[in-house]
Amino acid sequence: MQVLRRLQGQVEEFGGSPVSCAVGLAVLDVLEKEQLQAHAASVGSFLMELLGQQKAKHPILGDIRGVGLFIGVDLIKDEATRMPATEEADYVVSRLKENYILLSTDGPGRNVLKFKPPMCFSLDNAQHVVAKLDAILTAGSSMGELLPGFIDLQPPAKCCVLQLAILGLSH
């Protein structure tokens, strides 16, 4: 209530009806009863761990950071200069979309893969996404279908695929 009092007059209200309030309370009840915050923290940590494992295989993967299920992965051309791999990021996002995995890019260089899956995202979904990402990175470098800067960054063909965000996942 203290927060609401402080914000009074500063926030436009579009949903102050009793029905809107009931909907909001119902959502909060589900979040609590289904422990969705704890689930997001657990699955998000697992996803960041899997992404970190991929970093050793794919030098194009730079910083991996996030909280819960909101995760960003930098794609870089060079670890020393940290030059953004913008075209490569667009390519990866496009290939993931072909696999029904929806990610977007963000950041000043548009080179950060942005993961923001739904709260029902599971450990299996995380493994699936990471496997797809790994496959895209590996196939692109071994078949020469990626951009030249991307190919130069790839290690020998031992790599796996990593997927990031997911919508309508089917195995």
N, C-alpha and C positions, 0 to 999 in steps of 0.2 A: 504494500500500500504506500510506503514511503516513496518508492520510485514513481508510482502513479501521481502522487501529490506534486512531486518535483516537476514532472512532465506536463502537468495540467496546463492547458493553453498552448503548449509547444508542439503537440502532436495532433495531426488530423485524425479523426475517428471515422472509419468507414464501416465498422462492424460492432457497434455498441448495443445492438439489440439483444434481448434475452436469448434469442435463438443462436446468434453468433457466439455469445458467451457460453452457452451450453455446449456448442460444438468445440470451442477451445478447451473447455474443461474435460470433455470426453477424450480429446487428443492427449491431453496431459495425463489422464488416467491410463490410457493405453501405453504411453511411454513408460510410465512407472510400473504397471503390472507386468508388461512384457520385458522389462529391463532392457529397453532398446539403447539407452545410453551406454550401459556396460557392454552390450553386444557390439555396438559401433566401436568402442574403444578396443575390444578384444580382436575383432576382425580387422580393424584398421592397423593395429600393431602387427598382426600376422601378414597383412598385405605389404606393409613397409619392410618387413623382414624378407619376404620373397623378392621384392624389388631390389633390396640391397644385395641379395645373392646374384641377381642378374647383372648388377653393376660390374662385377668381376669379369663377366663374360662379354659385356658390351661396353666398351669405353665411351660410347656416345652418351651413356647415362651418367649424368652429373649428380648434383645434390638431390636427395630424396627427403622431403619434409612434409609434415602434416600433423593433424590431430584428428583422432577418430577416423572416420571414413572420408575426410576431406584431405587429399594428398596431392602434392605436386612433385613432378619429376622433371628436372632440367635435362634437356638434350643439348649437348655441347659438341663443338667441332674439335676442340683441343682442351685438354685438362689444364694446361699452363695458362692459356689466355682466357679460357672459359667463354670463347666466342659462341654466341647462340646458334644452334643448328635449326633455324627456322623452317627451311624447306623440308628437312628431314622430319621435323615434328609434324608438319602438314601431311607428309606422306604416311607416317605411322598412323595418324588419326584417320586418314582415309581408308587405309587397309583394315584397321580395326572396325571401322563402320561396316565394311563388307562382311565382317564376321559378327555383325549385330552387337557390337560393343561401341558405345557412344562415349567418346572423350572430347574434350576441346583443348585448345591451347590458350595460354595466358602469359602474362609477363610483358615487359617492355620489348623483348625480342620475339614474342609469340612462340617461344621455344619450350615452355613449361607445359607438360602434359598434365591436365587437371582431372583428377579422379574425384568424382562426387556421386557414388552409387547410391541407390535407395537403401533405407535402413534395414531392409530384409536381406541385403547382400550377405552371403555366407562364406565360410572358409572354403568350401568347394568352388564357389564363384570366384574367389580370390585366386585360387590355384588355376582355374580355367583362364582367367584374364591374363595372368602372368605367363602361362604356357603359350597363349596366342601372341603376346608381345614378343616373347623369345623367338617363336617361330617366324614372325615377320622380320625381326632383326636378322636372324640367321639366314633365312631364305633370300632376303634382299642382298646380303653381302655375298653369298655363295653363287647366286644366279646373276649378279651384276645388274639387277633391276632397280636398285636404289640410286640416288644421286651420288656423284663421284665423292663428295666429302663424306658421305655415309659409308661407302665401301672402304675408304681408307682407314676408317676408325674400327672396322670389324676385325676381331681376332680370327684364327683358323676356325673352320666349320664345326666346332664342337658345341656351339651355343644352342640354347633353348629359347622359347618364345615367352614373352611377358605381356599379358593383357592388363588393361588399366580399369576402365569403368565399364559398366555392363547394364544393358537394358534388354529385357526379353531374352535372357540367356537360355539356350537349349543345348544340350550335349549331343 
